[in-house]
Amino acid sequence: MTKFEMSEDQPAGPPAMTLEHATFPHLTSIEWQALHRLAAVSGEVVVTSMLSSATPDQQRQSIQEFIDRELAEAKR
């Protein structure tokens, strides 16, 4: 589970692309795993858009906010 693949049959949006963890070395494996969970909840387009447009600090902040929400939901 190291890359996101956007296939050609996706609805209108950015062109097909593959994003690999190696392209984002500033993200830990835990953060990368959280991105896969975020993609399952919000869709791959959301994750690929964030990774391709946000700064590294913004990426980490978004991932941390998602992890925080997961933890809060788990405590309910």
KOLROBA-474561 format. One record per residue: residue in one letter; x, y, z of N, C-alpha, C, O in turn. Coordinates in steps of 0.001 Angstrom, whole numbers, plus 524288, in hexadecimal, padded with zeros to 5 digits. Each point is the difference from the previous one (the first is absolute). Layout:
! residues N
+---+-------+-------+-------+-------+-------+-------+-------+-------+-------+-------+-------+-------+
: r :   npx :   npy :   npz :  capx :  capy :  capz :   cpx :   cpy :   cpz :   opx :   opy :   opz :
+---+-------+-------+-------+-------+-------+-------+-------+-------+-------+-------+-------+-------+
: A :     X :     Y :     Z :     X :     Y :     Z :     X :     Y :     Z :     X :     Y :     Z :
...
+---+-------+-------+-------+-------+-------+-------+-------+-------+-------+-------+-------+-------+
! end
This chain:
! residues 76
+---+-------+-------+-------+-------+-------+-------+-------+-------+-------+-------+-------+-------+
: r :   npx :   npy :   npz :  capx :  capy :  capz :   cpx :   cpy :   cpz :   opx :   opy :   opz :
+---+-------+-------+-------+-------+-------+-------+-------+-------+-------+-------+-------+-------+
: M : 8034F : 7FB62 : 80000 : 7FCB1 : 8049E : 80000 : 80379 : 804D8 : 80000 : 80023 : 802E8 : 803D4 :
: T : 802A8 : 7FDF4 : 7F7E1 : 80395 : 80464 : 7FFDE : 7FEB4 : 8040B : 7FBE9 : 802B4 : 803F6 : 7FFA7 :
: K : 7F94A : 7FB34 : 7FD3F : 7FED7 : 803FA : 7FC14 : 7FA2D : 80084 : 7FF11 : 7FCF5 : 7FC68 : 800FB :
: F : 80197 : 80820 : 7FD1D : 7FAA8 : 8011D : 7FE6C : 80000 : 80004 : 7FA18 : 80367 : 80264 : 7FD96 :
: E : 7F8DF : 7FB00 : 80014 : 7FFAB : 7FFEF : 7FA50 : 7FAC7 : 80233 : 7FE4B : 7FBDF : 7FE25 : 8019E :
: M : 8045D : 805C0 : 7FB2A : 7FB4A : 8024E : 7FDC6 : 7FF6C : 7FDB3 : 7FA8B : 80358 : 800D4 : 7FCA5 :
: S : 7F882 : 7FC58 : 80279 : 7FF4F : 7FD7E : 7FAED : 7FD27 : 8039C : 7FC37 : 7FDA0 : 803E6 : 80186 :
: E : 802B1 : 7FAAF : 7F994 : 7FD98 : 80320 : 7FBDD : 7FA11 : 8001F : 8006B : 7FD8D : 803AE : 7FE1D :
: D : 80011 : 7F85A : 80454 : 7FA4F : 7FFCF : 80031 : 7FDB8 : 80308 : 80498 : 7FB5B : 7FF7D : 80124 :
: Q : 807C7 : 8039B : 80178 : 7FE13 : 8034E : 8043C : 7FCA1 : 80454 : 7FDAA : 800CE : 80187 : 7FB83 :
: P : 7FB68 : 80077 : 80780 : 7FCE8 : 80468 : 7FE17 : 8037A : 804C1 : 7FEFA : 8049D : 80007 : 8015D :
: A : 7F925 : 803E4 : 7FC45 : 802EE : 804BB : 7FEA7 : 8034A : 801D6 : 8048E : 7FE43 : 7FFE9 : 8047B :
: G : 80665 : 801BB : 7FA64 : 80392 : 801D2 : 80409 : 80579 : 80018 : 7FDCF : 800BF : 8004C : 7FB42 :
: P : 8031B : 7FF72 : 80832 : 8055E : 8002A : 7FE1E : 80140 : 7FB2F : 7FCB6 : 7FD6B : 7FBFB : 8008C :
: P : 8067C : 8045F : 7FC11 : 80169 : 7FB8D : 7FCBE : 8020D : 7FB7D : 80359 : 80154 : 800BD : 80490 :
: A : 7FEEB : 7FA98 : 7F921 : 801E4 : 7FB62 : 802CB : 8057E : 80101 : 8020E : 80347 : 80250 : 7FD5A :
: M : 7FDA5 : 7FBE3 : 80771 : 80526 : 800B5 : 8024D : 800E1 : 7FBDA : 8041D : 7FC48 : 7FDD7 : 80227 :
: T : 808AA : 8010B : 7FEF0 : 80178 : 7FC69 : 80426 : 80371 : 802FB : 803C7 : 803E4 : 8025C : 7FE72 :
: L : 7FAB0 : 7FD88 : 80678 : 80311 : 8029E : 80401 : 8024E : 7FBDC : 80392 : 7FD20 : 7FCF6 : 8025F :
: E : 80804 : 802E8 : 7FE05 : 802A4 : 7FC2A : 8033E : 80243 : 80299 : 804D5 : 80161 : 8049B : 7FFF3 :
: H : 7FEF8 : 7F85B : 80433 : 80217 : 80204 : 804E8 : 80580 : 80235 : 7FF3C : 8015E : 803EE : 80269 :
: A : 801C3 : 7F99F : 7FA4C : 80559 : 801D1 : 7FF13 : 80022 : 8059D : 7FDF4 : 803E6 : 802BB : 800B3 :
: T : 7F7F0 : 7FEFB : 7FCD1 : 7FFA9 : 80557 : 7FDFD : 7FF31 : 803EE : 80466 : 800F5 : 804A9 : 7FF51 :
: F : 7FD48 : 7F974 : 80533 : 7FECE : 80355 : 8047D : 80303 : 7FE10 : 804C9 : 7FDA3 : 7FE43 : 803CF :
: P : 8079D : 80208 : 7FC03 : 8032E : 7FDC5 : 8043B : 7FF36 : 802A8 : 80545 : 80179 : 7FDD3 : 80407 :
: H : 7FC3E : 806CE : 7FC02 : 7FF05 : 802BF : 804EC : 7FB84 : 7FD91 : 80311 : 7FF55 : 8012B : 8049E :
: L : 7FD93 : 7FB75 : 7F8E3 : 7FBA8 : 7FD70 : 802AC : 801CB : 7FAC8 : 80239 : 80294 : 7FCEF : 7FD57 :
: T : 7FC09 : 8021A : 8078E : 80158 : 7FB07 : 80276 : 7FC83 : 7FBB0 : 7FDD5 : 7FC14 : 80113 : 7FD6E :
: S : 80558 : 7FA21 : 8039B : 7FCB8 : 7FBA8 : 7FE34 : 7FAAB : 8002B : 802A6 : 7FC19 : 7FE7E : 7FDA0 :
: I : 803AC : 8034B : 80734 : 7FB01 : 80084 : 802C0 : 7FC9B : 8041C : 7FD53 : 7FB50 : 7FF34 : 7FF4B :
: E : 8070D : 80530 : 7FF39 : 7FD11 : 80413 : 7FD38 : 7FE22 : 7FDF9 : 7FAB4 : 7FB9D : 8011D : 7FE62 :
: W : 807B0 : 7FBF0 : 7FEF0 : 7FE8E : 7FDE2 : 7FAE6 : 7FB73 : 7FC30 : 8008B : 7FC71 : 80001 : 7FCC4 :
: Q : 803A6 : 7FCC1 : 80747 : 7FBAB : 7FC61 : 800FD : 7FAF7 : 80302 : 80125 : 7FBC5 : 7FE70 : 7FE55 :
: A : 804BB : 805E0 : 80485 : 7FB6A : 80340 : 8011E : 7FDBE : 8023D : 7FAF1 : 7FB40 : 80091 : 7FF84 :
: L : 8081D : 800B2 : 7FCBC : 7FE15 : 801F6 : 7FAF9 : 7FCB4 : 7FBE9 : 7FD34 : 7FC21 : 8014F : 7FD77 :
: H : 80563 : 7F9C6 : 802FC : 7FCDF : 7FBD7 : 7FD9A : 7FAA9 : 7FF9F : 8029C : 7FC12 : 7FF1E : 7FD60 :
: R : 803C8 : 8018A : 807C0 : 7FAF4 : 7FFE9 : 802BD : 7FCBF : 804C0 : 7FE7C : 7FB42 : 7FF96 : 7FF51 :
: L : 80748 : 804EF : 80027 : 7FD44 : 804B6 : 7FE52 : 7FDC8 : 7FF43 : 7FA83 : 7FB9A : 8019F : 7FEEC :
: A : 80768 : 7FBF5 : 7FDA2 : 7FE20 : 7FF01 : 7FAAF : 7FB44 : 7FC6B : 8000A : 7FC74 : 800A2 : 7FCD1 :
: A : 80375 : 7FBA1 : 806BE : 7FB8B : 7FC6F : 8005E : 7FB1A : 802E1 : 801C4 : 7FBA9 : 7FE9A : 7FE79 :
: V : 8050A : 8056D : 804C0 : 7FB92 : 802F7 : 80215 : 7FE5E : 80461 : 7FC4B : 7FB5C : 800B5 : 7FEF4 :
: S : 80870 : 80233 : 7FF16 : 7FEE1 : 804BD : 7FCF9 : 800D5 : 7FF70 : 7FA26 : 7FE2D : 80348 : 7FCFF :
: G : 8047F : 7F8B4 : 80158 : 80118 : 7FF34 : 7FA7C : 8059E : 8014B : 7FE9E : 8026F : 8036B : 80258 :
: E : 7FF8F : 7F9C7 : 7F9CF : 8056A : 800CB : 7FE60 : 800EB : 80564 : 7FDAE : 8044C : 8021E : 80069 :
: V : 7F7B7 : 8001D : 7FD28 : 800A3 : 8052E : 7FDA5 : 80169 : 80401 : 80431 : 8033F : 8036D : 7FF16 :
: V : 7FA57 : 7FC2A : 80579 : 80127 : 8039E : 8044F : 805B5 : 7FF86 : 80195 : 802B3 : 803EE : 800A4 :
: V : 7FF21 : 7F744 : 7FFFB : 8055B : 7FF19 : 801C4 : 803EF : 801AB : 7FBDB : 803D1 : 802A7 : 8013D :
: T : 7FB53 : 7FBDA : 7F9E7 : 803B8 : 80178 : 7FBEE : 8001A : 805E3 : 7FF32 : 80421 : 80238 : 7FEEE :
: S : 7F772 : 8004B : 80191 : 7FFCF : 805B1 : 7FF8A : 80328 : 8028F : 8045B : 80308 : 8039C : 7FF0F :
: M : 7FC36 : 7FA7A : 805B8 : 802D6 : 8022D : 80474 : 805DD : 7FF21 : 7FF62 : 80315 : 80393 : 800ED :
: L : 7FE7A : 7F7BD : 7FD87 : 8058F : 7FEDF : 7FF75 : 80289 : 80325 : 7FBA1 : 80493 : 8016E : 80063 :
: S : 7F884 : 7FFA4 : 7FB80 : 80253 : 802CE : 7FB97 : 7FFC8 : 805EB : 80093 : 802BC : 802C5 : 7FD2C :
: S : 7FA13 : 7FF40 : 80670 : 7FF88 : 805B4 : 8005C : 801B5 : 80256 : 80537 : 8013E : 804A3 : 80038 :
: A : 7FEDA : 7F84F : 803F2 : 8014B : 80219 : 8052B : 805E1 : 7FFC0 : 800FC : 802C4 : 7FCC0 : 7FDC9 :
: T : 7FF0C : 806B8 : 8058E : 8057C : 7FFE0 : 8019E : 800CC : 7FB54 : 803A2 : 7FC32 : 7FDE6 : 8020E :
: P : 808AA : 80072 : 7FEC4 : 800F2 : 7FBB3 : 803AC : 7FDA4 : 800FA : 8056B : 7FDD1 : 7FC6C : 8025B :
: D : 8029A : 80856 : 7FF9B : 7FDB7 : 80132 : 8051E : 7FA0E : 7FF90 : 7FFDF : 7FDA3 : 7FDFD : 803AD :
: Q : 7FFF4 : 803DF : 7F826 : 7FA51 : 7FF96 : 7FF7A : 7FE4B : 7FA4F : 7FF81 : 7FBF2 : 7FE7A : 80216 :
: Q : 80725 : 7FE66 : 7FB26 : 7FED0 : 7FA70 : 7FF84 : 80000 : 7FD6D : 8055C : 7FC55 : 7FD38 : 80166 :
: R : 807CC : 803BA : 80192 : 8006A : 7FD9E : 80534 : 7FB9F : 801DF : 80391 : 7FDDF : 7FCEF : 80308 :
: Q : 800C6 : 80807 : 7FCA4 : 7FBC7 : 80214 : 8033E : 7FACE : 7FD66 : 7FE9B : 7FD05 : 7FE88 : 8037A :
: S : 801E7 : 800E6 : 7F788 : 7FB27 : 7FD73 : 7FE52 : 7FFC9 : 7FA59 : 801D5 : 7FBF3 : 7FE28 : 801D2 :
: I : 80865 : 7FF24 : 7FDB1 : 8003A : 7FA8E : 801B7 : 7FF34 : 7FFAE : 805E1 : 7FD1A : 7FCA8 : 801E1 :
: Q : 80577 : 806CF : 80109 : 7FF78 : 7FFF0 : 805B3 : 7FA60 : 8011B : 801A4 : 7FE06 : 7FD8F : 803A4 :
: E : 7FF6D : 8060E : 7F9BE : 7FA83 : 80125 : 80138 : 7FC92 : 7FB39 : 7FEFC : 7FC63 : 7FEEE : 802FC :
: F : 804BA : 7FE39 : 7F8D6 : 7FD06 : 7FB46 : 7FEE2 : 800E9 : 7FBE5 : 8043D : 7FC4C : 7FD8A : 801D3 :
: I : 80899 : 801B7 : 7FFBE : 8013E : 7FC3B : 80422 : 7FD54 : 80195 : 80515 : 7FDE6 : 7FCAE : 802C6 :
: D : 8022C : 80858 : 7FE75 : 7FD64 : 801E7 : 804C0 : 7FA29 : 7FEC4 : 7FFE1 : 7FDC6 : 7FE6A : 803F5 :
: R : 7FFBC : 8024E : 7F782 : 7FA69 : 7FEBA : 7FF7F : 7FF14 : 7FA24 : 800B2 : 7FC37 : 7FE66 : 8027F :
: E : 80741 : 7FE6F : 7FB4B : 7FF88 : 7FA53 : 800AB : 8004F : 7FE83 : 805C5 : 7FCE6 : 7FCDA : 801E3 :
: L : 806D9 : 8056C : 800E1 : 800A2 : 7FECD : 80591 : 7FB49 : 801C6 : 80326 : 7FE38 : 7FD38 : 8037F :
: A : 7FFC1 : 80767 : 7FB47 : 7FB69 : 801F9 : 802CC : 7FB51 : 7FC68 : 7FF24 : 7FD10 : 7FEEC : 803A7 :
: E : 8023C : 7FF3A : 7F788 : 7FBAA : 7FC73 : 7FEDA : 800B5 : 7FAC7 : 802C0 : 7FC30 : 7FD9E : 801B4 :
: A : 808A3 : 8009A : 7FEBB : 8010F : 7FAFD : 8028E : 7FEDF : 80039 : 805D9 : 7FED1 : 7FC02 : 80267 :
: K : 8018C : 8089E : 7FFDE : 7FF11 : 800A4 : 8059E : 7FA3A : 8004A : 80152 : 7FE99 : 7FFBE : 80498 :
: R : 7FE09 : 800C9 : 7F78D : 7FA5E : 8007B : 800F6 : 7FDB4 : 7FAE6 : 801B2 : 7FB4D : 7FFAD : 800FA :
+---+-------+-------+-------+-------+-------+-------+-------+-------+-------+-------+-------+-------+
! end
